[in-house]
Amino acid sequence: MGATQNKSLANGKLSFEEFRQEVLKDYELAVTSREASLIGRKEVLTGKAKFGIFGDGKELGQIALSKCFKPGDIRSGYYRDQTLMFATGMSDVEQFFAQLYANPDIKEEPASAGRMMNGHYGTRWIDDNGEWKDLTAQPNSTSDISPTAGQMVRALGVAYASKMYRNADNLKTGFEKFSKNGNEVSFCTIGDASTSEGLFWETLNAAGVLKVPLAVCVWDDGYGISVPRAYQTSKNSISEALSGLQYDEKLDSGVEIYRVKGWDYAALVETFKKGVERIRETHIPALFHIQEVTQPQGHSTSGSHERYKSKERLEWEKEMDCIKKLREFVLENAIANEDELVALEEQAKDYARNCKQTAWNKFLQPIKDQISTCTSLSNEVVNEGGDNAAYISSLVAELNGIKEPIRKDVLRTTQRILKYSAGNSSAVQHLRNFYEELKADARDKFNSHLHSQSASAVANIKEVKAAYSDNSAMLNGFEILNKFFDHTFAANPAVFAFGEDVGKIGDVNQGFAGLQEKYGELRISDAGIREATIVGQGLGMALRGLRPIAEIQYLDYLLYGLQPLSDDVATLQYRTKGGQKCPLIIRTRGHRLEGIWHSGSPMGMIINSLRGMHICVPRNMVQAAGMYNTLLQSDEPAVVVECLNGYRLKEKMPDNLAEFTVPFGIPEVLQEGDDITIVSYGSTLRVIQEAIELYLKPQGISCELIDVQTLLPFDTTGRIVESLKKTSRIVFIDEDVPGGASAYMFQQVMELQGGFRWLDAAPRTIAAQPHRPAYATDGDYFSKPNAEDIAAVIEEIMAE
């Protein structure tokens, strides 16, 4: 229902009968969506669903907005957009309830396979082989996230991709699945209270500067949970607060601002029509402030809005309810009579109730089938007459007595029965096989797709070793990167780079020096000091078939962009169960430099907040180039942390610079030895080599030095344990704080790989001090592991 909503009303060309039919369809959809919200709340309160958050009160504005959607357009929204999803055909009422019940079947709940709570939408952009669908042939929704305003930076990137597709000559052919000359609009929806978030303001400013086709719709119902708008927004109005951003034709900069009431059907349709047409044609962004919106059921099922709204406010909301106002509009304009509306309302409510029941039955039936199988196999065990037969029978009866069972009940009961099943008869073995099938099914439904499963996954990229000859040049590290990027931009039209100081000066370390002049300002561009939207810019581009390299100037500044990376990029494959992908590359630099905010190595924070991304820690720029080659052949996102003190070091440039690849999760042995295994990465490796040469080697201590190369993934082949088997001693060293990445490496080798079995001495970690590094050379020396400290610890290990 709603998938065939025609657009003639928005186009303004229709007869009265066509107008009548469309208005009545809109009314029916609004009533259907409202009924779905009301039923959804009841399902939570009766225990069938865990939590509910709904879009009641916003039906009319979202139906009007849907009339502006065209194939190829993209939504980045929030958790109250159910009516918009129904009206555009990107979801339906049955799928709405499937998500409410957390149905893990991707066919029934295609947005997330039950992995996200209700109201979190998304369409499937990737086919079963991991290949892109034709995004221009369908309306599209990016995958929602819960953090308020988190959708803003992604919407900016989606819009920026349209700008690139319209203006970049290198994209005119070969990208037909992603754009038709950049005509696609990025629609972003957000609740008024969430406009208090910094991401909202950063995005609006960036959109005005970049001039991209972004339509931001603010649904203003007067509250942020229980906090009134006056406590949230300057001037008590987001459109008034943003008035300084109003588009200026002379400057050709800024954001168009529209205001319209959320209950005014005709004005909503006309305002969206006018505004979105202008966005699509001119790429001038716009904000639509939808005012006087109501929220009939309050914020969510977690509480009642009667606790914080006055009686007068509650009465006003009843009077100004958008469905009530549309009903009055229909009667006043003789579009339908009372009897016709009552019949239509009953039809809509019946439809919503039927969708609810169908979704519930589809959720429950596979669990009932599992219970049936468990019962049958368990009864076979009971029939063998063991000592625990009666108790097993009681467990089976208990399982069958659960009124609304879930998969957990089946697996737990099966495991308990197996604990009380003696011997290894065929009946017990059949039950054990069933238990293993349950676990495998659960892994697929709840734990799969953290990373790509396509042929282009990082793990499937073939290793091509770096090739050298007598004529291989010795260059500074930054020169090697510069030549690498030159090759890459010449060969791959999908690659774009942007960030602070990236364009005109070629980045602070000259990796892009001279390349903007060669490839143009669209391919290699400067960005403002706005790390979150730099990440969002790359995120949206990567979602639409491009290969952005988004630069965060220093690793310490990654904190500003960590939220969209952690909540959005890193979780995307998982939360859509492979339905969307985002091969974004974050290029940054860090480790040793000068001062508290220019020499951080917060690797523990990064690896623990970015599971789902790859974390590359190259020790030099040749290695970094090989990692970029690997990533650009893959369809997965990553952070590459280049070493700040490596740009001026001489390296031998591979003859196959543009082709060689570094395999991920495969450590490299830099130096073989017999007495102790030393595990590290990045800049620290050079400090370790200094310790070996100055102190350890003269004492006859034979060190095996291993570069892990990537922290995510980490040593997928067990190479470090193989070294430990030989040396029986191990130390993990890096520049992070104690308990950070060195502790992570320790846990991976000692626990997951069973390295403890081969130890003859207590393993160690050597990390930086627990504070940020002090300034200047002495600050670096006394804040982070130095050659003398490393040698002393290794000498202690050898003395045990």
Secondary structure, DSSP 8 states (H G I E B T S, - for coil): --TT---HHHHT---HHHHHHHHHHHHHHHHHHHHHHHHHHHHHHTTSSS-----TT-HHHHHHHHTT--TT-EEE--TT-HHHHHHHTSS-HHHHHHHHTT---TTT-TTTTT-S-TT------B-TTS-B--GGGS-EE----SSTTHHHHHHHHHHHHHHHHHH-GGGSSS-TTT-STT---EEEEEEGGGGGSHHHHHHHHHHHHHT--EEEEEE--SEETTEEGGGTSGGG-HHHHTGGGB-BTTTTBSBEEEEEETT-HHHHHHHHHHHHHHHHHH---EEEEEES---TT-S-TTS-GGGTS-HHHHHHHHHT-HHHHHHHHHHHTTSS-HHHHHHHHHHHHHHHHHHHHHHHHHHHHHHHHHHHHHHHHHHHHHHTT-TTHHHHHHHHHHHHT-SS--HHHHHHHHHHHHHT--S--HHHHHHHHHHHHHHHHHHHHHS--SS--STTSGGGS--------TT--EEEHHHHHHHHHHHHHHH-TTEEEEETT-SSS--TT-TTTTHHHHH-TTTEEE--S-HHHHHHHHHHHHHTT-EEEEEESSGGGHHHHHHHIIIIITTHHHHTTTS-----EEEEEESSSSSTTTS---HHHHHHH-TTSEEE--SSHHHHHHHHHHHHHSS--EEEEEEGGGTTSEEE--TTTTT----TT--EEEE--SSEEEEE-TTHHHHHHHHIIIIIGGGT--EEEEE--EEES--TT-HHHHHHHHHS-EEEE-SS-TTSHHHHHHHIIIIIS-GGGG-SS--EEE---SS---SHHHHHHHHS--HHHHHHHHHHHHH-
